[in-house]
Amino acid sequence: MIFNNKKSEKRTIFNFHEKGTGEAIIFLHGLFGELSNWKATIDHFSKNYRVIVPILPIYDGAIQKDGLDGLVNYLHDLVTELNIDRFNLVGNSLGGQVAILYSVAYPEKVIRLVLTGSAGLYESTMGASYPKRGDYAYIEDRVRYTFHNDKIVTKNLVDQVFETVNDVRKSIRVIKIVRSANGNNVSEALKQITTPTLLVWGRQDRITPLDVAYRFKKLLSGNTELRIIEECGHAPMMERPEQFNEVLENYFNTETFAYAHVG
């Protein structure tokens, strides 16, 4: 769905997917993410919730302010246009970092915060530096590095990242976002968040390793729970969607539960 905001002096084009009715959940993808990353989660939660997945304007220059601040503003403008009073906010990787900054800026809007493989404290490989252009084998290797089971990596997924890093306009935009993310450590921001928070981490996450999740848990001020999904890398909603959906469903239904592992 594409929605044009004509109220502002400069028209904002919102590109997002919406499905279902009820309490709202907004899912935020990572740096090279897209709508398909959340397909299984959308299908599951749209049965009982209003699910919204913005396509973050990382590549197209649709935001008036560069960096993460621009993405936070974009998210808030979308929420305002859709007249969403309060909602659950779920972010993966870079999307997690945006979710953190949004929760600090607009704490009254966020019912629950869910972070999975979130950026903001530490990232390795493509999360911390821009990948080489022109070398398809290198890009494929870096994409596979994202997952514990690299059988999930399709040619279409690699092609998508390869196309992005070899498009000069897109690559410039991504570099700006990466620099903004690397320069925006969220340690102090986390201390300000009192929103109930769930951390969902893959045991084998090599981009934001498990010790990063423990650091998040220690820094967050509010009620925080950690769930670890076994045999899983940086994107649980793609690699272990059934387990991810189960963890999220349980959290939304109970809000608090004991620390546990999910096999």
Steps between C-alpha positions, in 0.01 A plus 500: 500500500632844409354801672575862410506746786390831349478689829872580518674755280700222341291197413595187690442168329430222748561149371363238735304176526196474725291196584251406771312688770532549876789613716777628274845347452764677290791291371824669392747326267878531498748673268458268201160377610166510323136405547562131427718474813182511707271288280443214746457746786252712306296192409494386863425823683261661250238248613461685832694825465531797269842436346694782333838458332654823371760475224757729657621763249866408531572512125264747337560829681134532601595636841589865551763428764789257451594222737305329774326819609341516157375142531356572846323807364371299204357235732329760716353677196361167380350422841341846504356463151353161586355646821653230719483601864713222653665193354748219552837563334721217372839562339768277350864611463500865383123498549564422866723804534231718342243346737718586801540863395127526426413357842714766668354783291136385529469272804128566527441334162666162560309230690774236477842507340649190336863494386647212300865503397487874561770741392605787722766351725712282272485345154752307293538448123246684285346664801819688580650569158379530144558183293717487188333594174524290188603173667195271489673215685592733785145633527361147501741403778400801710129427453554138605685627807172652616342158554594191698347273236613653173258281303251781560707722271343513154645646182229768510613606846864528392400677177306758701799592714738488202278739304484741792873522564573546130247779451694823556199699621384228738851429625553866594175497697591176675847628591341804666265276699786269603710795618206640692433161663866445591517845654182459701574270792175439688646425845363817658172476307435151638520631856208733422268227374248380756271337241462122550759347268556157350838400358494213249845376399636222286752288691730501195464868409843604371411859409367600842629212717306375801712696748355814337152386606619470860639854479162623374325325788735656754461854363122506453322664793158342466372145532713309249483135395748306285415204280771306318410301190728205440656418162432852381696797372436874463146494359279263706182606322648367174703202620275366777164670434284252692712532814521877462123533463443274801730708719336823388148362541575380854645836593203695367263266681678497837733806487727341756655158506812337631827493308508194278656339196309404190629198307 
